[in-house]
Amino acid sequence: MSFLEYTVKSTPSGLRKLFYVNWALVLLVMAVTSIGFLMLYSVAGGSLTPWVEPQMQRFGLGLIVMFIVAMVPIWFWRNMSGVAYGVSILLLLYVEFFGSINMGAQRWIDLGFMRLQPSELTKITMVMLLAAYYDWLDSRKMSRPLFVLIPLVIIFIPVLLTLRQPDLGTALLLLMGGGAVMFLAGVHWAYFLAVIGTGLATVTAVFTSRGTPWQLLQDYQYRRIDTFLDPASDPLGAGYHITQSQIALGSGGFGGRGFMQGTQSRLNFLPEKHTDFIFTTLAEEFGFIGAASLLALYLLILLFCISTALQTKDRFAALATLGVAVTFFLYFAINMAMVMGLAPVVGVPLPLVSYGGSAMLVLMVGFGLVQSAHIHRPR
């Protein structure tokens, strides 16, 4: 059903909308974020500075943004999807020329009170535009090459701009998130099979070409692959991050060392302990029980998003909600795989837990869209 077919009178209005908010989802988000505050307090050595206080302020702002997005009808966001996507691309172009640089990467816009990372914003605006596109498109044209090309352009513009920053992790999230929305929309599986086949053929060619006159990668790039496959081969160099991370994960055991008792983080063995590798601090201090509890909370958030998508009869709302769910899933799945050594270290934060404003605000906007779809679904 298109937004034009909505029976507007059947959806709540005014303050009545507050009764239709999915409060369970709000409480789950608050619970996960509270775990993040605890972990940031711990890695700061029992202090609210320098990470907990700013993170709390950002979360407060994120909650306000989430409720504002939630109170606005979902069909408004459908109409605004093109504008939102265009603004995010303009911000990416601004970063290309004027963005602030940190650790060799040019990814941020300095707003004074925080640094905005436009590539994070693109994760949601791209999902919105793809959902609006498939809501508009006749299902009989879904898999025709011309109509498959358009979403590919929508996906690859931000992917290429993000790769130039460089930010491989965010580019991969954009690529996989966009591909997931296309799959969920019903694009023929043969396209995805072709992509998977091309990927496997490329990996095979990369490994086969090593040491030959037609070697596809530079020697240092092969060394990075070697380090990923065997971090112990260079424990003090390229394999340092993942080696220390695995030590922290293993030392936590079943019940953990206890709150603020994690030696890996407190003695600064863990790199990026307040951002990308914060999950290892949690696992070291609360063990398997703590890690599994956080994973359970993440899965419950996913279930509430999927439930909202299944309840709505609006195609845009369903696809946008599922797109937010996939983006959220990719965040924590890649981060956890990364710190466990199951995936290369590509700089993906743990959602709602890692220190950082852009990723948190973007996720809160995404949850606002889910709430808007939940509140304004026809009854």
FENLINRA-V274760 format. One record per pair of residues at least 24 apart in sequence whose ideal C-beta (glycine too) atoms are under 6 Angstrom apart, sorted by sequence separation. I is the first residue (numbers start at 1). J is the second residue. D is the distance in Angstrom with one decimal. If there is no record, write none. Layout:
i: <I & I>
j: <J & J>
d: <D & D>
This chain:
i: <129 & 244 & 33 & 92 & 244 & 259 & 91 & 302 & 257 & 256 & 88 & 241 & 256 & 151 & 249 & 252 & 256 & 245 & 248 & 252 & 255 & 88 & 251 & 254 & 88 & 249 & 253 & 254 & 255 & 256 & 298 & 245 & 252 & 122 & 248 & 88 & 85 & 84 & 324 & 119 & 84 & 85 & 142 & 143 & 142 & 143 & 324 & 324 & 81 & 81 & 119 & 320 & 321 & 81 & 119 & 130 & 134 & 126 & 321 & 17 & 78 & 127 & 317 & 107 & 106 & 280 & 105 & 107 & 279 & 312 & 277 & 308 & 305 & 308 & 312 & 308 & 311 & 92 & 276 & 279 & 3 & 278 & 276 & 275 & 3 & 278 & 278 & 275 & 275 & 274 & 245 & 246 & 242 & 241 & 228 & 184 & 181 & 180 & 177 & 177 & 176 & 173 & 169 & 168 & 169 & 169 & 135 & 135 & 132 & 131 & 134 & 131 & 131 & 128 & 127 & 123 & 42 & 43 & 51 & 43 & 43 & 40 & 43 & 78 & 120 & 124 & 39 & 120 & 117 & 121 & 124 & 39 & 116 & 120 & 124 & 39 & 74 & 114 & 32 & 31 & 28 & 28 & 28 & 25 & 69 & 62 & 66 & 70 & 74 & 58 & 62 & 65 & 69 & 74 & 55 & 66 & 70 & 58 & 62 & 66 & 70 & 74 & 73 & 51 & 1 & 1 & 40 & 36 & 36 & 33 & 32 & 22 & 21 & 22 & 20 & 17 & 11 & 10 & 10 & 7>
j: <154 & 269 & 59 & 118 & 270 & 285 & 118 & 329 & 285 & 285 & 118 & 271 & 286 & 182 & 280 & 283 & 287 & 277 & 280 & 284 & 287 & 121 & 284 & 287 & 122 & 283 & 287 & 288 & 289 & 290 & 332 & 280 & 287 & 158 & 284 & 125 & 125 & 125 & 366 & 162 & 128 & 129 & 186 & 187 & 187 & 188 & 369 & 370 & 128 & 129 & 167 & 369 & 370 & 132 & 170 & 181 & 185 & 178 & 373 & 71 & 132 & 181 & 373 & 165 & 165 & 339 & 165 & 167 & 339 & 373 & 339 & 370 & 370 & 373 & 377 & 374 & 377 & 161 & 347 & 350 & 75 & 350 & 349 & 349 & 78 & 353 & 354 & 354 & 355 & 355 & 339 & 341 & 341 & 345 & 344 & 322 & 323 & 326 & 326 & 327 & 330 & 330 & 346 & 346 & 347 & 348 & 315 & 316 & 316 & 316 & 319 & 319 & 320 & 320 & 323 & 327 & 260 & 265 & 274 & 273 & 274 & 274 & 281 & 316 & 358 & 362 & 278 & 359 & 358 & 362 & 365 & 281 & 358 & 362 & 366 & 282 & 317 & 357 & 297 & 297 & 297 & 300 & 301 & 304 & 365 & 360 & 364 & 368 & 372 & 357 & 361 & 364 & 368 & 373 & 355 & 367 & 371 & 360 & 364 & 368 & 372 & 376 & 376 & 355 & 313 & 314 & 355 & 352 & 353 & 352 & 352 & 371 & 371 & 374 & 375 & 375 & 376 & 378 & 379 & 378>
d: <5.8 & 4.9 & 5.3 & 5.0 & 5.5 & 5.7 & 3.6 & 5.9 & 5.6 & 5.0 & 5.8 & 5.0 & 4.1 & 5.6 & 5.6 & 4.6 & 3.3 & 5.7 & 4.1 & 4.3 & 4.6 & 4.8 & 5.7 & 5.2 & 4.5 & 4.9 & 5.1 & 4.9 & 6.0 & 5.8 & 5.1 & 4.8 & 4.2 & 4.3 & 4.3 & 4.3 & 4.4 & 4.3 & 3.9 & 4.5 & 5.9 & 4.2 & 5.3 & 5.5 & 5.8 & 3.8 & 5.9 & 5.6 & 3.9 & 4.6 & 5.9 & 5.5 & 5.1 & 4.2 & 4.6 & 4.5 & 4.0 & 5.8 & 5.0 & 5.7 & 5.1 & 5.9 & 3.8 & 4.7 & 5.5 & 5.3 & 5.5 & 5.7 & 5.2 & 5.3 & 5.6 & 5.5 & 5.3 & 5.6 & 4.3 & 4.6 & 5.9 & 4.3 & 5.8 & 5.1 & 3.5 & 5.6 & 5.9 & 5.9 & 5.4 & 5.7 & 5.2 & 4.9 & 5.4 & 4.5 & 4.8 & 5.8 & 4.9 & 5.7 & 5.0 & 5.3 & 4.7 & 4.3 & 5.7 & 4.8 & 5.7 & 5.3 & 3.5 & 5.0 & 4.4 & 4.4 & 4.5 & 3.9 & 5.7 & 5.0 & 5.9 & 3.7 & 4.1 & 5.7 & 3.3 & 5.3 & 4.8 & 4.9 & 5.3 & 4.8 & 5.1 & 5.9 & 5.6 & 4.5 & 4.1 & 5.5 & 5.3 & 5.2 & 3.8 & 5.6 & 5.5 & 5.5 & 5.7 & 4.6 & 5.1 & 5.5 & 4.8 & 4.2 & 5.1 & 5.8 & 5.9 & 5.5 & 5.1 & 4.5 & 5.8 & 5.5 & 4.4 & 4.8 & 4.6 & 4.5 & 5.2 & 5.4 & 2.7 & 5.0 & 5.8 & 5.4 & 3.5 & 5.6 & 3.5 & 4.1 & 5.0 & 4.9 & 4.9 & 4.8 & 4.8 & 5.6 & 5.8 & 5.8 & 3.7 & 4.8 & 4.6 & 6.0 & 5.9 & 4.9 & 4.5 & 5.2 & 4.7 & 5.1 & 5.0 & 5.5>
